[in-house]
Amino acid sequence: MSSSFFILVGSFASTISTLNFTPSPPSLSLVTQTTSGTSPSWLLSNPSNSSILYATDETDNGAINSFVVNQATGALTHVDSIATQGGSPTHIGLVANGSQLGAANYGGKSAFFTTLSSDQLHFSNPQLVNFQGTSGSNPHQIVPSGDQTFVSDLGADRVWRLVQDGSANWSVQDFIAQPTGSHPRHIVVDDGSLYCLHEAANTLTQQSISVSSTDAQPNAASSISIVPSDTSSSATLLAGELLFAQNPTPLLYASNRDDPNSQGDAIAIFELNPLNKVAEVRTGLQHLRGVALIGEDDAYLIAGGMNGGGIKVYERVSADQGYLKEIAAIPAGVVDQPSSFVFIPPQVAGVLPTSSAAVANLPTPTITTSVTPSVLHSGCKRRLHIGI
């Protein structure tokens, strides 16, 4: 892909930023910023219409917002909002074959679901699945798999398996136990395997599961540390993101946060079948929180440092080239507290492929075209990646 494209950046500030990335010659720049709630920490693009964006509002009174993306300018227009009925929604995912959105209420000990309207921009029929009976429950990610939904629960050391009844109501079918104190943060479900990244244990595990089975306690086939080999043994790290790339060879990317190494946090890279760590790539980023695959065929990986280092784009290259090659960056302070990324494929300039009824008479979004670097801070709890 040689054409430039937009990348939207969620944050723990009050704005969603739009970046422009040009692959050749590689360049990354800030285009605009749009005010969005208090903490739009997680972003999700509608896979059938890239002009539709969803964002969390990760606050004590959590919410999900919908936006229309102007494909020509990168600006956003807010359309609808719905409360998640629980605090600190850390992640949203499309479930029920794309007809609903689900949110993991980290502070609310619950999973929230809402039905999408025909234009995919409006919310209705809110539903809550509570995990209140579970000590220390902190749901962290919503991952669809067929007609089921998996919810990683960092506090309960479980991965919940949810199913729908004939009335499209969600309930807990069972759970897949994880090691006590490991804190399962993000998961990938692929080809009969559950891959789980554990925040406290700093491990990536693989468990064989059956899509339809209620056998909730499969044995771990593999458990591998993601801590870099040159990190001090006394360091206290937290695992961050888990990404799955299908092509050209299936790979998993797992990130760490808060590594004291002078070269910053690292991304560990794993081959599958069998699960095997094949590389560690230092990023120079501090508190590496947001990581995402972007571009056609997931040709690039983007990563952001919450506490320093800015935002960097890597080309996914061959094993003999080191798997990841840094090709573009913007410095720290340009985007405040980056936490998630969404790739917007190139479209015909000015075209918004949404229904005319959905976008007619929408208010002009609040846009900031100049950026003042600000002090970055942490104190965050969460976040990626989608399952298959």
C-alpha positions in Angstrom: 0.0 0.0 0.0 1.5 3.3 -1.1 -1.4 5.7 -0.4 -1.5 7.6 2.9 -4.2 6.9 5.4 -5.6 8.1 8.7 -5.0 6.5 12.1 -7.2 7.5 15.0 -5.7 7.5 18.4 -7.7 7.0 21.6 -6.4 8.4 24.9 -6.8 9.0 28.6 -7.1 12.7 27.8 -10.2 14.3 26.4 -9.5 14.0 22.7 -9.3 11.5 19.8 -6.4 12.4 17.6 -6.2 11.8 13.8 -2.8 11.0 12.4 -1.8 10.7 8.8 0.6 7.9 7.8 2.3 7.7 4.4 4.1 4.4 3.8 6.4 5.7 1.0 8.4 7.6 1.9 7.4 6.8 5.5 6.0 9.7 7.5 3.6 10.2 10.4 2.0 13.5 11.4 -0.9 14.9 13.4 -3.8 16.1 11.3 -6.4 17.2 13.9 -7.9 16.4 17.3 -11.6 16.1 18.2 -12.9 16.5 21.8 -14.6 13.3 23.0 -15.8 12.8 26.5 -13.3 12.5 29.4 -11.3 9.4 28.6 -11.8 7.9 25.1 -9.3 5.1 25.9 -10.5 2.4 23.5 -11.5 2.9 19.9 -13.2 0.4 17.5 -14.0 0.9 13.8 -17.0 -0.7 12.3 -15.6 -3.4 10.0 -18.3 -2.9 7.4 -18.1 0.9 7.3 -14.8 2.6 8.2 -16.7 6.0 8.5 -18.2 4.7 11.8 -16.2 4.8 15.0 -17.0 3.7 18.5 -15.2 4.9 21.6 -15.4 4.2 25.3 -15.6 6.9 28.0 -13.5 5.2 30.6 -14.7 7.0 33.7 -16.6 6.1 36.9 -19.8 6.6 35.0 -18.8 4.7 31.8 -20.3 5.2 28.3 -19.9 4.2 24.7 -20.0 6.9 22.0 -20.5 6.7 18.2 -19.0 9.0 15.6 -18.9 9.6 11.9 -15.4 10.0 10.5 -14.9 12.6 7.8 -12.8 10.7 5.3 -11.4 13.9 3.8 -10.3 15.7 6.9 -10.1 13.1 9.6 -12.4 15.1 11.9 -15.1 13.3 13.9 -18.8 14.1 14.5 -20.5 12.7 17.6 -23.8 10.9 16.9 -25.0 8.9 19.9 -24.0 7.9 23.5 -25.1 5.2 25.9 -24.2 4.6 29.5 -22.5 1.2 30.1 -24.2 0.9 33.6 -20.8 0.2 35.1 -17.5 2.1 35.7 -14.4 2.2 33.7 -15.3 0.4 30.4 -11.8 -0.7 29.2 -12.7 -2.4 25.9 -15.5 -2.7 23.4 -16.1 -5.4 20.8 -18.7 -6.2 18.1 -20.6 -9.3 19.1 -23.6 -11.3 17.9 -22.5 -11.2 14.3 -22.0 -7.5 14.4 -25.5 -6.6 15.6 -24.4 -5.6 19.1 -21.6 -3.9 20.9 -20.2 -5.3 24.1 -18.1 -3.5 26.8 -16.0 -4.7 29.6 -16.8 -2.7 32.7 -13.5 -3.0 34.6 -14.7 -1.0 37.6 -18.3 -2.3 37.4 -17.7 -6.1 37.6 -19.9 -6.5 34.6 -20.2 -6.9 30.8 -22.5 -4.5 29.0 -24.3 -5.1 25.7 -26.3 -2.8 23.4 -28.0 -3.4 20.1 -26.9 -1.4 17.1 -29.5 0.3 14.9 -29.7 -0.3 11.1 -27.4 2.6 10.5 -24.9 1.2 13.0 -24.7 4.5 14.8 -27.4 4.4 17.4 -27.8 2.3 20.5 -30.8 0.5 22.1 -31.8 -2.4 24.3 -29.1 -2.1 27.0 -28.3 -5.3 28.9 -25.9 -6.0 31.8 -24.3 -9.3 32.8 -23.0 -9.0 36.4 -20.0 -10.8 37.8 -20.7 -9.3 41.3 -20.5 -12.6 43.1 -16.9 -13.0 42.0 -14.4 -11.6 44.5 -12.2 -9.0 42.8 -13.8 -9.1 39.4 -12.3 -6.7 36.9 -13.5 -7.6 33.3 -11.0 -6.2 30.8 -11.8 -7.4 27.3 -14.7 -8.5 25.1 -13.9 -11.1 22.4 -16.5 -12.7 20.1 -16.0 -16.2 18.9 -18.8 -17.6 16.7 -22.1 -17.3 18.6 -20.2 -16.9 22.0 -18.5 -14.1 23.7 -15.4 -14.5 25.9 -14.6 -11.9 28.6 -11.2 -11.8 30.2 -11.5 -11.0 33.9 -8.2 -9.6 35.3 -9.4 -9.6 38.9 -11.1 -12.9 39.1 -8.4 -14.9 37.2 -11.1 -16.2 34.8 -12.1 -16.0 31.2 -15.9 -16.0 31.2 -17.8 -17.7 28.3 -21.1 -16.0 27.6 -24.0 -17.3 25.4 -27.3 -15.9 24.2 -30.8 -17.3 24.6 -33.6 -17.2 22.1 -34.4 -13.6 23.1 -30.8 -12.5 22.5 -30.1 -12.1 26.2 -26.6 -12.8 27.3 -25.7 -15.0 30.3 -22.7 -16.8 31.7 -22.3 -20.4 30.4 -19.1 -21.2 32.3 -15.6 -19.9 32.8 -12.1 -21.0 31.9 -9.9 -20.8 35.0 -6.5 -19.1 34.9 -3.6 -19.3 37.3 -4.3 -17.6 40.6 -2.9 -14.1 40.7 -1.9 -14.1 37.0 -4.5 -11.5 36.0 -5.7 -12.4 32.5 -5.8 -9.1 30.6 -6.2 -9.8 26.9 -7.0 -12.9 24.8 -7.1 -14.2 21.3 -9.3 -17.2 20.3 -8.1 -19.0 17.2 -8.4 -22.5 15.8 -9.5 -24.2 19.0 -7.0 -22.4 21.2 -7.3 -19.7 23.8 -4.2 -17.5 24.0 -4.2 -15.4 27.2 -1.8 -12.6 28.2 -1.5 -12.3 31.9 -0.8 -8.9 33.3 0.8 -9.8 36.6 2.5 -13.0 35.7 3.9 -11.5 32.4 3.1 -14.8 30.6 1.4 -15.9 27.4 -0.5 -19.1 27.8 -2.2 -21.4 25.3 -5.2 -23.6 26.2 -7.1 -26.0 23.9 -10.8 -25.3 24.1 -13.9 -26.6 22.3 -16.2 -24.0 20.9 -19.3 -25.8 22.1 -18.0 -27.7 25.1 -18.8 -26.8 28.7 -15.6 -28.3 29.9 -14.4 -25.1 31.5 -11.0 -26.1 32.9 -8.7 -27.2 30.0 -5.0 -27.7 30.8 -2.5 -25.1 29.6 -0.6 -26.5 26.6 2.1 -23.8 26.9 3.0 -20.9 29.3 5.9 -18.7 28.2 7.3 -15.5 29.8 7.1 -12.3 27.8 9.7 -10.6 30.0 12.7 -9.6 27.9 15.8 -11.6 28.5 17.9 -8.5 29.4 15.4 -7.1 31.8 16.5 -6.9 35.5 15.1 -9.8 37.5 14.0 -7.3 40.2 11.9 -5.3 37.8 8.1 -5.2 38.2 6.6 -5.3 34.8 3.0 -5.4 33.6 1.9 -7.1 30.4 -0.1 -4.9 28.1 -1.4 -5.8 24.6 -1.9 -9.0 22.6 -2.2 -8.9 18.9 -2.8 -11.7 16.3 -1.6 -11.5 12.8 -2.8 -14.2 10.4 -0.6 -13.4 7.4 1.9 -14.1 5.9 2.7 -16.4 8.9 0.5 -16.6 12.1 2.2 -14.5 14.8 1.3 -13.2 18.2 2.7 -9.9 19.5 2.7 -9.3 23.3 3.8 -6.1 24.9 5.2 -5.1 28.4 4.8 -1.9 30.3 7.1 -0.2 32.8 10.4 -1.9 31.9 13.3 0.0 33.6 15.6 -0.9 30.7 17.1 2.3 29.1 15.8 1.1 25.7 12.2 1.2 26.9 9.4 -1.4 26.8 9.5 -4.4 24.5 7.3 -6.4 22.3 7.6 -10.1 22.4 6.8 -12.0 19.2 5.6 -15.6 19.1 5.1 -18.3 16.5 2.2 -20.6 16.9 1.8 -24.4 16.8 3.8 -24.9 18.9 3.8 -21.6 20.8 7.4 -20.3 20.7 8.9 -16.9 21.5 11.0 -16.0 18.5 12.0 -12.3 19.1 12.0 -9.4 21.5 11.9 -5.9 20.0 12.8 -2.9 22.2 10.7 0.2 21.4 12.1 3.1 23.3 8.6 3.8 24.6 7.7 4.1 28.3 4.5 2.5 29.6 3.7 1.0 26.3 -0.1 0.8 26.3 -1.7 1.1 22.9 -0.5 -1.3 20.2 -2.4 -2.2 17.0 -1.9 -3.7 13.5 -2.7 -1.2 10.7 -2.7 -1.0 7.0 -3.7 -3.4 4.3 -3.0 -7.0 5.3 -1.8 -5.7 8.7 1.5 -4.6 7.1 2.4 -2.3 9.9 2.3 -2.1 13.7 1.8 1.1 15.6 2.7 1.6 19.3 2.4 4.5 21.8 4.1 5.3 25.1 1.8 6.7 27.8 4.7 8.1 29.8 7.2 8.9 27.0 8.7 8.0 23.7 5.8 9.2 21.5 4.2 7.1 18.9 6.0 4.8 16.5 5.1 2.9 13.3 6.9 -0.4 12.5 6.9 -2.3 9.2 6.3 -6.0 9.7 9.3 -7.5 8.1 10.7 -11.0 7.7 12.3 -13.0 10.5 15.8 -12.4 9.2 15.1 -8.6 9.3 14.0 -8.8 12.9 10.2 -9.0 12.5 9.7 -5.2 13.2 11.4 -2.3 11.5 10.8 1.2 12.8 9.9 3.5 9.9 8.1 6.6 11.3 7.4 8.4 14.6 6.1 11.5 16.3 7.6 12.7 19.6 6.1 12.6 23.0 3.7 15.4 23.9 2.1 15.7 20.4 -0.6 13.2 21.4 -1.4 13.2 25.2 -1.6 9.7 26.8 -2.1 7.5 23.6 -3.9 4.3 24.5 -5.4 2.7 21.4 -5.3 3.0 17.6 -7.7 2.4 14.7 -6.7 2.2 11.0 -9.0 4.0 8.6 -8.6 2.6 5.0 -8.3 5.2 2.2 -11.6 6.2 0.7 -12.8 8.6 -2.0 -12.2 12.1 -0.6 -15.2 13.5 1.1 -17.3 10.4 0.9 -19.1 9.3 4.0 -20.6 5.9 3.3 -23.4 6.1 5.8 -27.1 6.6 5.3 -28.1 10.1 4.5 -30.6 10.0 7.4 -27.8 9.2 9.8 -25.5 12.0 8.9 -27.9 14.8 7.9 -27.8 17.9 10.1 -25.2 16.5 12.4 -23.4 19.2 14.5 -19.9 20.3 13.5 -17.4 18.5 15.7 -15.2 20.4 18.1 -11.7 20.5 16.5 -8.3 21.6 17.7 -5.8 22.2 14.9 -2.9 23.2 17.0 -1.3 21.0 19.7 0.3 22.0 22.9 2.5 19.3 24.4 1.3 18.5 27.9 2.6 16.5 30.9 1.9 12.8 30.5 0.8 10.7 33.4 -0.2 7.1 34.2 -2.5 5.7 36.8 -4.5 3.7 34.2 -5.8 0.2 34.5 -6.2 -1.4 31.3 -6.7 -2.9 27.3 -6.5 -5.5 22.7 -6.9 -7.5 20.7 -9.8 -8.9 19.0 -10.3 -12.6 18.6 -11.3 -14.4 15.5 
